[in-house]
Amino acid sequence: MEKNNSMDKILVIEDNEFVRESIVELLETQGYQVLTAVNGSIGLDLIFRDSPSLILCDIMMPVMDGLEVIQHIRKEASVSHIPFIFLSAKSQSEDLRKGMNLGADDYLSKPFKAEELFAAVRSRLRKHENEEKSLELKVKSKAPLSNTVFSRQLLSSLQYLVDEAQHGYDYYEECSKDELKQLIGTLAVSSRKIKRTTYNTILYQQLQLAQYDEAVREHFTIGGSNKLEKNVRQIAVSASEMYQRPHDLYFKDIDEEKIPIPITYFKTLVNEILDNAFKYSSFKSLVIIEGKVIGREYHFSVIDSGKGMKALQLAQVGKAPLMDSNRFSLGLFLVKSIMKLNQGTLVINSTFGEGTMAKLKFKL
C-alpha cells in the first residue's frame, strides 16, 4: 500500500460523534494526523489556526453548516488553497451541488467504505501536491521575465542619478550655492527612489514565493503593529519631503490600535499609497490621512485631490505588474498582495479629475 506522508494533517468537521470518531480511527491507521470539530464554527477556527492539508466536512451541522465553511475559506487567500471534501447523505444532493459550485474538490456519500475514504483522501492530497509543484515551476519560470522588467526600471533610475552627478561634476565651478544645494537634493531624492525600487523588486519576488512556501508566507503575517500614529507620521513626513510638499499633509484622527500585520509591512503599505497620493496630486493640494476603528476593523485611509482614475485604470488596480503600461501596477499590486495575506482588503474609490481615496481595511 502507498505510504502516506505523516506530516499531512486532516481536519474532520462532523457533528455526528460516531461518524466523526470512525473517520478519525480509519485515517489514523494510515498515518495521518487528524483534527476534529463538531460544527463549522469550531472547524473554521481550526482551519485558520492550523492550516490543515485537507478538510473533510459534513454539509448539515448546527451553528455553521458546511456550505458556510467553504464560503468563508474560499474567500481567504491564506487558506483558499486547501483541498475540501464534502461528506453528504444521498438526500442532500441539492445542497451538495451548491457546495461543489462553491469550490469543493470532491465528495463522499454516507455511508462510505474505508477504501473509498482512503482513495478520495490520497487523490486530493496528491493532486494538491502536484498543483503546488506546478505553481512553483511557473513562478520560477516567470522570475527571469520579472527580473528583466524590474531591472529596466532600476537601470533607468540609476542612469538618471549618474547623469545628474556627472552634470554637477562638470559644471560645479559655474554653479551657485543654491544650484548645488538643489542638485544635491535631486541626487538624494533619486537615491531614495532607487532604494525603494530595489526593495520593491525583492518584495515582489518574496510574494511570488509566498504562494507556495509557508515559511515565506508566515514572514508576511506573524506579528503585529502598534504605535500607529507615530509610525504613520514619520512615513508621511518623509514621503511629503521627497515631493517637497510637507505643508500639504493633513492628519485627521489616527486611532491607536494593534493591527495584525508586521510593522515592516504596515510601513510598506502606508508608504506605497502615500507615494501614489503625492505623485498624482498637485502642489498645494491636501493629502489627508486618517486611521479609525470601525466595528471589528481598522480603516486606514489616504485621500488626495489629484488626477483621479478612469474606470479602466481603476479596474487594473492591484493586478499583476505591467510596469510599462500601468503606472499603478507594482506599488498597489504589492499592497493588495500583502493585504490579502493578512486577511485584509485594499479599497480604491476614485473620480477622474477630482481625486482618489485609498483605504486599507484590517480585521481586528
C-alpha positions in Angstrom: 0.0 0.0 0.0 1.2 3.6 -0.7 2.9 5.2 2.2 1.3 8.4 3.4 3.1 11.5 4.5 3.0 11.6 8.3 3.1 15.4 8.1 -0.3 15.5 6.3 -2.9 17.0 8.8 -6.5 16.3 8.1 -9.4 18.2 9.7 -12.7 16.3 10.1 -15.7 18.6 10.7 -18.7 16.4 11.6 -21.4 16.8 14.3 -22.3 13.0 14.5 -19.9 11.6 17.1 -20.0 8.0 15.8 -19.2 9.1 12.2 -16.6 11.5 13.3 -14.7 9.0 15.5 -14.9 6.3 12.9 -13.3 8.5 10.3 -10.6 9.5 12.8 -9.8 5.9 13.6 -9.6 5.0 9.9 -7.3 7.9 9.0 -5.0 7.3 11.9 -4.4 3.7 10.7 -3.0 5.3 7.6 -0.6 7.5 9.5 -2.4 10.8 9.1 -2.6 13.5 11.8 -6.3 14.2 12.5 -8.0 17.2 13.9 -11.8 17.2 14.7 -14.5 19.8 15.1 -18.2 19.2 16.0 -19.5 22.2 13.9 -18.4 24.6 11.2 -17.7 27.5 13.5 -15.1 25.5 15.5 -13.8 24.0 12.3 -13.2 27.4 10.8 -11.2 28.4 13.8 -9.0 25.3 13.4 -8.6 26.0 9.7 -7.1 29.4 10.3 -5.1 28.3 13.3 -3.6 25.0 12.0 -3.9 25.3 8.1 -4.6 21.6 7.6 -3.5 19.7 4.5 -7.1 18.6 3.7 -10.7 19.2 5.1 -13.4 16.6 5.3 -16.7 18.4 6.1 -20.3 17.4 6.7 -22.9 19.6 5.0 -25.7 19.7 7.6 -24.5 20.8 11.0 -25.6 23.1 13.8 -24.1 26.6 14.4 -22.4 26.8 11.0 -23.0 24.3 8.2 -20.6 23.0 5.6 -21.7 25.4 2.9 -20.9 28.4 5.1 -17.5 26.9 5.9 -16.4 26.6 2.3 -17.8 30.1 1.5 -15.5 31.5 4.2 -12.3 29.7 3.3 -12.6 30.2 -0.4 -12.6 33.9 0.2 -9.5 34.0 2.3 -6.1 33.8 0.5 -4.3 32.2 3.3 -6.5 29.1 3.3 -8.3 29.1 0.0 -5.9 26.6 -1.5 -6.7 23.8 1.0 -8.5 20.7 -0.6 -12.1 20.3 0.6 -14.2 17.1 0.5 -17.8 17.2 1.5 -19.5 14.4 3.5 -23.1 14.1 2.5 -26.2 11.9 2.8 -27.8 10.9 -0.5 -30.8 13.0 0.4 -28.6 16.2 0.4 -28.0 16.2 -3.4 -29.2 19.7 -3.9 -27.0 21.1 -1.1 -24.1 19.0 -2.4 -24.5 20.7 -5.8 -24.3 24.1 -4.2 -21.2 23.0 -2.3 -19.4 21.9 -5.5 -20.3 25.1 -7.1 -18.8 27.0 -4.2 -15.4 25.3 -4.8 -15.4 21.9 -3.1 -12.9 19.4 -4.7 -14.8 16.2 -4.1 -17.5 14.5 -2.0 -18.2 11.2 -0.3 -21.8 10.0 0.1 -22.6 8.5 3.5 -22.3 5.7 4.3 -19.0 5.0 2.5 -16.4 2.2 2.7 -13.0 2.7 4.2 -11.2 2.2 0.9 -13.4 4.9 -0.7 -12.3 7.3 2.1 -8.7 6.4 1.6 -8.8 6.7 -2.1 -10.5 10.2 -2.0 -8.0 11.5 0.6 -5.0 10.2 -1.3 -6.3 11.5 -4.6 -6.9 15.0 -3.3 -3.6 15.3 -1.4 -1.7 14.0 -4.4 -3.4 16.5 -6.8 -2.8 19.4 -4.4 0.9 18.4 -4.1 1.2 18.3 -7.9 -0.6 21.7 -8.2 1.9 23.2 -5.7 4.8 21.9 -7.6 3.3 23.2 -10.9 2.9 26.6 -9.3 6.4 26.6 -8.1 7.7 25.9 -11.6 5.5 28.6 -13.0 6.8 31.2 -10.5 10.4 30.2 -11.2 9.8 30.3 -15.0 8.4 33.8 -14.7 11.2 35.1 -12.5 13.6 36.0 -15.3 10.9 38.0 -17.1 10.0 39.8 -13.9 13.7 40.5 -13.2 14.1 41.9 -16.7 11.2 44.3 -16.2 12.3 45.5 -12.8 16.0 45.7 -13.9 14.9 48.1 -16.7 13.3 50.5 -14.3 16.2 50.2 -11.9 18.7 50.9 -14.6 16.7 53.9 -15.8 16.7 55.4 -12.3 20.4 54.7 -11.9 21.2 56.3 -15.3 19.3 59.5 -14.2 21.3 59.6 -11.0 24.6 59.1 -12.9 23.7 61.9 -15.4 22.8 64.4 -12.7 26.0 63.6 -10.7 28.1 64.0 -13.9 26.4 67.3 -14.7 27.3 68.6 -11.2 30.9 67.4 -11.6 31.4 69.0 -15.0 29.8 72.4 -14.1 30.2 72.8 -10.3 32.6 75.8 -10.7 29.8 77.6 -12.6 27.1 76.7 -10.1 25.9 78.9 -7.3 25.5 77.6 -3.8 21.7 77.4 -4.3 22.1 75.5 -7.6 24.5 73.0 -5.9 22.0 72.6 -3.0 19.2 71.9 -5.5 21.4 69.3 -7.3 22.3 67.6 -4.1 18.6 67.4 -3.2 17.8 65.9 -6.6 20.5 63.3 -6.1 19.2 62.4 -2.6 15.6 62.0 -3.9 16.8 59.9 -6.8 18.8 57.7 -4.5 15.8 57.1 -2.3 13.7 56.2 -5.4 16.4 53.6 -6.4 16.4 52.2 -2.9 12.6 51.9 -3.0 12.6 50.2 -6.4 15.2 47.7 -5.2 13.2 47.0 -2.1 10.0 46.5 -4.1 11.7 44.2 -6.5 12.9 41.9 -3.7 9.4 42.2 -2.1 7.7 41.2 -5.4 9.9 38.1 -5.6 9.1 37.2 -2.0 5.4 37.5 -2.6 5.7 35.1 -5.6 7.5 32.6 -3.3 4.8 33.0 -0.6 2.3 31.5 -2.9 3.7 28.0 -2.3 6.2 28.4 0.6 4.5 28.5 4.0 7.7 29.8 5.8 7.9 32.8 3.4 4.1 33.3 3.8 4.4 33.4 7.6 7.1 36.1 7.3 4.4 38.4 6.0 1.8 37.6 8.6 3.3 36.8 12.0 3.4 39.7 14.3 1.5 42.9 14.8 1.8 46.7 14.6 1.2 49.3 17.2 2.1 52.9 17.9 0.4 53.6 14.6 0.2 57.4 14.8 4.0 57.7 15.5 4.8 55.4 12.6 2.3 57.0 10.2 3.6 60.5 10.9 7.2 59.5 10.3 6.4 57.8 7.0 4.1 60.7 5.9 6.6 63.4 6.6 9.3 61.5 4.8 7.1 61.0 1.8 6.0 64.6 1.7 9.6 65.9 1.9 10.5 63.7 -1.1 7.9 65.6 -3.1 8.7 68.9 -1.4 5.2 69.1 0.0 5.4 69.0 3.8 2.7 71.6 4.1 0.2 69.6 2.1 -0.2 66.9 4.8 -3.3 66.9 6.9 -3.7 64.4 9.7 -7.2 63.5 10.9 -7.5 61.3 14.0 -5.3 58.2 13.9 -6.8 55.8 16.5 -4.2 53.7 18.3 -4.9 50.0 17.9 -2.7 47.0 17.4 -3.4 45.6 14.0 -2.4 42.0 12.9 0.4 42.7 10.4 4.2 43.0 10.9 5.3 46.6 11.3 7.7 46.4 8.4 4.9 45.6 6.0 2.5 48.1 7.5 5.1 50.8 6.8 5.4 49.5 3.2 1.6 49.7 2.7 1.4 53.3 4.1 4.5 54.4 2.1 3.1 53.0 -1.2 -0.4 54.6 -1.0 1.1 57.9 0.2 3.6 57.9 -2.7 0.7 57.5 -5.2 -1.2 60.3 -3.5 1.6 62.7 -3.7 2.7 61.6 -7.2 -0.7 62.1 -8.8 -1.9 65.2 -7.0 -0.9 68.8 -7.3 1.4 71.0 -5.3 -0.6 72.9 -2.5 -3.5 70.3 -2.6 -4.1 68.4 0.6 -3.2 64.8 1.2 -5.5 63.7 4.1 -4.6 60.8 6.4 -7.0 59.0 8.8 -7.0 55.9 10.9 -10.2 54.7 12.6 -11.5 51.7 14.4 -14.9 50.8 12.8 -16.6 47.8 14.3 -14.1 44.9 14.3 -11.9 46.5 11.6 -9.2 49.2 11.4 -9.6 51.5 8.4 -6.5 53.4 7.3 -7.3 56.0 4.6 -5.3 58.3 2.4 -7.3 60.9 0.4 -6.0 63.2 -2.3 -7.5 65.8 -4.7 -5.4 64.8 -7.6 -5.9 63.4 -11.1 -8.1 60.5 -10.1 -8.6 57.4 -12.3 -10.8 56.5 -15.2 -12.9 53.3 -14.9 -10.4 51.3 -17.0 -7.4 52.4 -14.8 -9.4 51.6 -11.7 -10.1 48.1 -13.0 -6.4 47.4 -13.3 -5.5 48.4 -9.7 -3.8 45.5 -7.9 -3.3 43.3 -10.9 0.0 41.6 -11.7 2.7 44.1 -12.6 2.8 45.5 -16.1 5.2 48.3 -15.4 5.5 49.7 -18.9 1.8 50.3 -19.4 0.2 50.6 -15.9 1.5 53.3 -13.7 -0.1 51.9 -10.5 0.8 48.2 -11.2 3.8 47.5 -9.0 3.1 49.5 -5.9 -0.6 48.7 -5.5 0.0 45.1 -6.6 2.3 44.8 -3.6 -0.2 46.5 -1.3 -3.1 44.3 -2.4 -1.0 41.1 -2.2 0.2 41.9 1.4 -3.3 42.8 2.5 -4.7 39.5 1.1 -2.1 37.5 3.0 -3.1 39.3 6.2 -6.9 38.8 5.5 -7.3 42.5 4.8 -8.5 44.4 1.8 -7.5 47.4 -0.3 -10.3 49.6 -1.4 -9.8 52.3 -4.0 -12.5 54.9 -4.7 -11.6 57.4 -7.4 -13.2 60.0 -9.6 -11.4 61.2 -12.7 -10.4 64.8 -12.4 -11.3 65.0 -8.7 -9.2 62.7 -6.6 -8.7 59.3 -5.1 -9.2 57.6 -1.7 -7.1 54.5 -0.9 -8.3 52.6 2.1 -6.7 49.7 3.9 -9.1 47.5 6.0 -7.6 45.3 8.7 -9.6 42.7 10.6 -9.1 43.1 14.4 
